[in-house]
Amino acid sequence: MPAAAPASARLDRPRLLIVGCGDIGQRVLKLLAPRWRVFALTSRPEAVAALRDLGAVPIVGDLDRPATLGRLAGLADAVLHLAPPPASGLTDSRTAHLLQALARKARVRTLVYGSTTGVYGDAQGARFDETRPVRPASDRAHRRVDAECRVRWFGRSFGVRVSILRIPGIYARDRVGGHPRERLARGTPVLRAEDDVYTNHIHADDLARACVAALFRGLPQRVLHASDDTELKMGDYFDLAADLAGLPRPRRLARADAERELSAASLSFLRESRRLDNHRLKRELRLRLRYPTVQEGL
């Protein structure tokens, strides 16, 4: 049986701090724990044992309470920031508190931030790359734009290599709430073809691999679309999922009928249509998608 690595070797491993160690953070943790010393920030003491079992060093702290973040200063060489903004307002105080804590000791050299493609607003189905200006149409998207601005400022001010991954809809069979089968089982309708919107996707495992690739290969202050190659309207996506799962296809509604029948949360995803160019993801990060379209992923 091979001898265990000496303590000095374990301590010399590069240090990664994952902020927001939910489903995607835990997938990244599984990929990197053997080679990195991974710290995971959590606001829930009851999550400590599970994170430790996955190979992380848990750090209890709350992004809404900056006084609890003192241990983050000088802790890690790289940061993967996947925590969502607050639930209200136009700014992201959580990202502000995190960056303030990290700035107390200038150790961080790389920061990857998981943003959202919602920062673009409605593109009316246009295909575009990362040079398109943002046009947030909701408070939620405004908070993400604010966070992006903050991490880019942090990168410029402290010489940190910042990558921003703009992430569309995440799905996976083993992701809670992340498979269209659940919506199909509820019988939620979709828009008819003439009213439908283009939607974008990424498998959770490919997103975790994109996060790792950005930590290693991301260019300074760079935005990338963490999206697969799928080009489908939303109704066609759910039709495909229904066919693959052996379930009935969802009902189709006119937009006016959907406005009366669906919840505000559901409608928010039906008001924006865009198609994302992902060439930077594949060219700069050299990421080969395991699930290039939802056909393979589902």
C-alpha positions as CSV (number, residue, x, y, z in Angstrom):
1,M,0.0,0.0,0.0
2,P,1.5,3.4,-1.0
3,A,2.5,5.7,1.8
4,A,0.3,8.8,2.3
5,A,1.7,12.1,1.1
6,P,3.6,14.0,3.7
7,A,1.7,16.8,5.5
8,S,4.0,19.4,3.9
9,A,3.1,18.2,0.4
10,R,-0.6,18.4,1.2
11,L,-0.3,21.9,2.5
12,D,1.7,23.0,-0.5
13,R,-1.2,22.2,-2.9
14,P,-2.8,25.3,-4.5
15,R,-5.7,26.6,-2.5
16,L,-9.2,27.2,-3.9
17,L,-12.1,28.9,-2.1
18,I,-15.5,28.0,-3.4
19,V,-18.2,30.5,-2.4
20,G,-21.6,29.1,-3.0
21,C,-20.8,25.4,-2.8
22,G,-24.1,24.0,-4.0
23,D,-24.6,21.5,-6.8
24,I,-22.1,23.0,-9.3
25,G,-19.6,23.9,-6.5
26,Q,-19.7,20.3,-5.3
27,R,-19.1,19.0,-8.8
28,V,-16.1,21.2,-9.1
29,L,-14.9,20.1,-5.6
30,K,-15.0,16.4,-6.7
31,L,-12.9,17.3,-9.8
32,L,-10.3,19.3,-7.9
33,A,-10.1,17.9,-4.3
34,P,-7.4,15.4,-5.1
35,R,-5.0,18.1,-6.5
36,W,-6.1,21.2,-4.7
37,R,-6.7,22.1,-1.1
38,V,-10.4,23.3,-1.4
39,F,-12.1,25.5,1.1
40,A,-15.9,25.8,0.9
41,L,-17.7,28.8,2.4
42,T,-21.1,27.9,3.9
43,S,-23.6,29.9,6.0
44,R,-25.2,26.7,7.3
45,P,-23.3,24.9,10.1
46,E,-25.4,21.8,9.4
47,A,-23.7,21.5,6.0
48,V,-20.2,21.3,7.4
49,A,-20.0,17.5,7.8
50,A,-21.2,16.9,4.2
51,L,-18.7,19.3,2.8
52,R,-15.9,17.7,4.8
53,D,-16.9,14.3,3.5
54,L,-16.6,15.6,0.0
55,G,-13.0,16.6,0.6
56,A,-13.4,20.3,1.4
57,V,-12.3,22.3,4.4
58,P,-15.6,24.0,5.5
59,I,-15.5,27.7,6.5
60,V,-18.7,29.0,8.2
61,G,-19.5,32.5,7.2
62,D,-22.4,34.5,5.8
63,L,-22.1,36.9,2.9
64,D,-24.9,39.0,4.4
65,R,-22.8,39.4,7.6
66,P,-19.4,40.8,6.6
67,A,-18.1,40.4,10.2
68,T,-18.2,36.6,9.7
69,L,-15.9,36.7,6.7
70,G,-12.6,37.5,8.4
71,R,-11.1,34.1,7.8
72,L,-11.3,34.5,4.0
73,A,-8.5,37.1,4.0
74,G,-5.3,35.5,2.6
75,L,-6.9,32.1,2.6
76,A,-6.8,31.0,-1.1
77,D,-4.9,31.5,-4.3
78,A,-8.1,31.2,-6.4
79,V,-11.7,31.8,-5.8
80,L,-14.8,30.3,-7.5
81,H,-17.7,32.6,-6.7
82,L,-21.0,30.9,-7.4
83,A,-23.2,32.5,-4.7
84,P,-26.4,34.2,-5.8
85,P,-27.0,37.9,-5.1
86,P,-29.5,39.0,-2.5
87,A,-33.2,38.5,-3.4
88,S,-34.0,42.2,-3.9
89,G,-32.5,45.5,-4.9
90,L,-30.3,46.5,-7.8
91,T,-26.9,45.8,-6.3
92,D,-25.1,42.7,-5.0
93,S,-24.0,43.4,-1.5
94,R,-22.9,39.8,-1.1
95,T,-20.2,40.2,-3.8
96,A,-19.2,43.5,-2.3
97,H,-18.7,41.9,1.2
98,L,-16.8,39.0,-0.3
99,L,-14.4,41.2,-2.3
100,Q,-13.8,43.4,0.8
101,A,-12.8,40.4,2.8
102,L,-10.5,39.1,0.0
103,A,-8.9,42.5,-0.4
104,R,-7.6,42.6,3.2
105,K,-4.7,40.3,2.2
106,A,-3.7,40.3,-1.5
107,R,-3.2,36.5,-2.0
108,V,-5.9,35.8,-4.6
109,R,-4.5,35.6,-8.2
110,T,-7.5,34.1,-10.0
111,L,-11.3,34.6,-9.6
112,V,-14.0,32.9,-11.6
113,Y,-17.5,34.4,-11.2
114,G,-20.7,32.5,-12.2
115,S,-23.1,35.1,-13.7
116,T,-26.2,34.7,-15.9
117,T,-27.1,35.2,-19.5
118,G,-30.1,37.2,-18.2
119,V,-27.8,40.3,-18.1
120,Y,-28.5,40.7,-21.9
121,G,-32.3,41.0,-21.6
122,D,-34.3,40.2,-24.6
123,A,-32.3,39.9,-27.8
124,Q,-35.4,38.9,-29.9
125,G,-33.8,35.7,-30.9
126,A,-30.5,37.1,-32.2
127,R,-27.3,35.1,-32.2
128,F,-24.4,37.0,-30.6
129,D,-21.1,36.6,-28.8
130,E,-19.8,38.1,-25.6
131,T,-19.1,41.6,-27.1
132,R,-22.9,42.4,-27.0
133,P,-23.7,45.1,-24.5
134,V,-25.7,44.1,-21.5
135,R,-29.3,45.3,-21.2
136,P,-30.7,43.9,-17.9
137,A,-34.5,44.0,-17.9
138,S,-35.2,42.8,-14.3
139,D,-33.9,43.6,-10.9
140,R,-32.4,40.2,-10.7
141,A,-30.3,40.9,-13.9
142,H,-29.3,44.3,-12.6
143,R,-27.9,42.6,-9.5
144,R,-25.8,40.3,-11.7
145,V,-24.5,43.2,-13.8
146,D,-23.5,45.0,-10.5
147,A,-21.6,41.9,-9.4
148,E,-19.8,41.6,-12.7
149,C,-18.7,45.2,-12.5
150,R,-17.5,44.6,-8.9
151,V,-15.4,41.6,-9.7
152,R,-13.9,43.2,-12.8
153,W,-12.9,46.3,-10.7
154,F,-11.4,43.9,-8.2
155,G,-9.4,42.2,-10.9
156,R,-8.0,45.5,-12.3
157,S,-7.3,47.0,-8.9
158,F,-5.5,44.0,-7.3
159,G,-4.0,42.3,-10.4
160,V,-6.4,39.3,-10.2
161,R,-7.2,37.3,-13.3
162,V,-11.0,37.5,-13.4
163,S,-13.2,35.3,-15.6
164,I,-16.9,35.8,-15.8
165,L,-19.0,32.8,-17.0
166,R,-22.4,33.9,-18.2
167,I,-24.6,30.8,-17.5
168,P,-27.9,29.9,-19.1
169,G,-30.3,27.1,-17.9
170,I,-28.5,24.3,-16.1
171,Y,-29.8,20.8,-16.3
172,A,-28.8,17.3,-15.2
173,R,-30.6,14.1,-14.4
174,D,-29.2,14.2,-10.8
175,R,-29.8,17.9,-10.2
176,V,-32.7,18.9,-8.0
177,G,-35.1,20.9,-10.1
178,G,-32.8,20.6,-13.0
179,H,-34.5,18.2,-15.3
180,P,-37.5,19.2,-17.6
181,R,-39.2,15.9,-16.6
182,E,-40.4,17.7,-13.4
183,R,-42.1,20.5,-15.3
184,L,-43.6,18.0,-17.8
185,A,-45.0,16.0,-14.9
186,R,-46.7,19.2,-13.6
187,G,-48.3,19.7,-17.0
188,T,-47.0,23.3,-17.4
189,P,-47.8,24.6,-20.9
190,V,-45.4,26.2,-23.3
191,L,-45.8,28.9,-26.0
192,R,-47.0,28.1,-29.5
193,A,-44.3,28.1,-32.2
194,E,-45.1,31.6,-33.5
195,D,-44.8,33.2,-30.0
196,D,-42.0,31.0,-28.7
197,V,-38.5,32.1,-27.5
198,Y,-35.0,30.7,-28.0
199,T,-33.5,29.2,-24.9
200,N,-30.0,28.2,-24.0
201,H,-28.6,25.3,-21.9
202,I,-25.6,23.7,-20.3
203,H,-25.3,20.3,-18.6
204,A,-24.2,20.6,-14.9
205,D,-21.1,18.4,-15.5
206,D,-20.0,20.5,-18.4
207,L,-20.5,23.7,-16.4
208,A,-18.3,22.3,-13.6
209,R,-15.7,21.5,-16.1
210,A,-16.0,25.0,-17.6
211,C,-15.4,26.4,-14.1
212,V,-12.2,24.3,-13.7
213,A,-11.0,25.3,-17.2
214,A,-11.5,29.0,-16.4
215,L,-9.5,28.6,-13.2
216,F,-6.6,27.3,-15.3
217,R,-7.0,29.0,-18.7
218,G,-9.2,32.0,-18.4
219,L,-7.9,35.2,-19.9
220,P,-7.8,38.3,-17.7
221,Q,-11.1,40.2,-17.3
222,R,-12.8,38.0,-19.8
223,V,-16.4,37.2,-20.3
224,L,-17.4,33.7,-21.7
225,H,-20.7,32.1,-22.5
226,A,-20.9,28.8,-20.6
227,S,-23.4,27.4,-23.0
228,D,-23.7,24.3,-25.1
229,D,-24.4,24.1,-28.9
230,T,-28.1,23.7,-28.7
231,E,-30.3,25.9,-30.8
232,L,-33.9,25.2,-29.9
233,K,-36.9,27.2,-28.9
234,M,-38.3,26.5,-25.5
235,G,-41.3,24.5,-26.6
236,D,-39.2,22.3,-28.9
237,Y,-36.9,21.6,-25.9
238,F,-39.7,20.4,-23.8
239,D,-41.2,18.4,-26.7
240,L,-37.8,16.7,-27.1
241,A,-37.6,16.0,-23.3
242,A,-41.1,14.6,-23.3
243,D,-40.3,12.3,-26.3
244,L,-37.1,11.0,-24.6
245,A,-38.9,10.4,-21.3
246,G,-42.0,8.8,-22.8
247,L,-44.2,11.6,-21.5
248,P,-47.0,13.6,-23.2
249,R,-45.8,16.8,-24.9
250,P,-46.8,20.0,-23.1
251,R,-49.8,22.0,-24.2
252,R,-49.1,25.0,-26.5
253,L,-50.5,28.4,-25.6
254,A,-50.7,31.8,-27.4
255,R,-48.7,34.4,-25.5
256,A,-51.9,36.3,-24.4
257,D,-53.2,33.1,-22.9
258,A,-49.9,32.4,-21.2
259,E,-50.0,35.8,-19.6
260,R,-53.3,34.9,-17.9
261,E,-52.4,31.3,-17.0
262,L,-48.8,31.2,-15.9
263,S,-47.1,32.6,-12.8
264,A,-44.9,35.7,-12.9
265,A,-41.8,33.5,-12.4
266,S,-42.7,31.3,-15.4
267,L,-43.5,34.2,-17.6
268,S,-40.1,35.9,-16.9
269,F,-38.4,33.1,-18.9
270,L,-40.8,33.6,-21.8
271,R,-40.0,37.2,-22.3
272,E,-36.4,36.9,-23.4
273,S,-35.1,35.2,-26.5
274,R,-31.5,34.8,-27.5
275,R,-29.0,32.4,-29.1
276,L,-25.5,32.4,-27.6
277,D,-22.2,32.0,-29.5
278,N,-19.9,29.8,-27.4
279,H,-16.7,29.9,-29.5
280,R,-14.7,31.5,-26.7
281,L,-15.6,28.7,-24.3
282,K,-14.3,26.1,-26.7
283,R,-11.4,28.0,-28.2
284,E,-9.9,29.9,-25.2
285,L,-10.7,27.4,-22.5
286,R,-10.2,24.5,-24.8
287,L,-13.3,22.8,-23.4
288,R,-14.7,19.9,-25.3
289,L,-18.3,19.5,-24.2
290,R,-19.3,16.0,-23.1
291,Y,-22.9,17.0,-23.8
292,P,-22.8,19.3,-26.8
293,T,-26.5,19.5,-27.1
294,V,-29.5,18.6,-25.0
295,Q,-30.1,15.6,-27.2
296,E,-27.1,13.9,-25.6
297,G,-27.5,15.5,-22.2
298,L,-31.1,14.4,-21.7
